[in-house]
Amino acid sequence: MGTTRMLELPVSDAIGTVLCHDITQIIPGQSKKALFRKGHVIRPEDVEPLRTVGKEHIYVFNLAEGLRREVEAAWGCEIFDHWGMTETGYGGGVECAAHSGYHLREADLLLEIAHPGTGEPLRPGETGEILVTTLGRRALPLVCYRTGDAAAWLAGPCICGSALRRLGRVPGRIASDGTISQPDKGGRTA
């Protein structure tokens, strides 16, 4: 998880947002060029060029819950949170429209929630450390990789009808003393 995480936002809903990274266009037979630079504010006329280079969604940094509500109200859009890390290809799970936990990429990843001190598996509702096993990687397979992220399984099916297991919100990182530390997100508290 680190001190920042990213959220996925549909390009059509990203008008008024500030781009947090460069977006490049690769022109066959030529070099690549920067289409949009970091810090660019997305305008309505930018949506089509973004789609032309294959961008249907843009990632934005994770926000504290209070700031998330402010941003949704100010931009008139819905923000979907996701959990992931470099080792999971940035995507591990994503919220659905019900905003009731992260639906997991179970075809690619096996996630477990374990007690940070003993490594014993925990039941739904019990917060522990997320362990990741990659299922399809050949070059860098991970087996019971300790992420340092804290979370709990959510019991029962999601109201959206998905059969995928759900991971609850990631409240922070497991500190060396076993407590959960919460990095400041967005410069404000919830």
Steps between C-alpha positions, in 0.01 A plus 500: 500500500776752584414857589291550188268279302326575179135500400362421157267760349327472159639759256153642439470566876852645530420849368643752744746255653874559502707240319759348732726355227597552137298325229703419189390420150703249298496573127595189295822556306574817697593585856257543783370840607344630819128539439427640847745610769479441873291778659274545197137569595274270294257698280195368308695518172772272647268198538512389135882532461541298821272228364691505169815390684308227685425683825149417617591556865747728679656426837491761777648486849299350785327752721398501865126422526401859588705643214363230268144620571606861437660409166196298390271793584725759335554300181156344486646152449528169678847384608586129513778389733728207432768308683816390330876525498787466257526129577136441398525701179345793695160335493397259772140596556261779408174638635176448311214752492386373842828627657494200731860377498748406231403219259818295450678384184474138610599358159845660544554529875442297813461729799504396863452699819737383774579597856810723469678331791413133452416477130180309584205555262229732629123483462282761327486819703838444669766749389843367414773517238425440132708215353520467120574197282519571126341225291622566148841660525803322361776757540431611858253271674404595855387250762340629822665837443459721808370834372502693827145617421224447755147391406219257580277275289142616464247227572223404260431599141508858374163661428615546137469123451868426425625160614852635561629520857529848646780662690403775744656846493874505566525709818879525487822307535607250762769668713789305654317493836191342336286815509348657188654828389296728273694716255360848438307497171426822319632720779177489704346273757167330439 
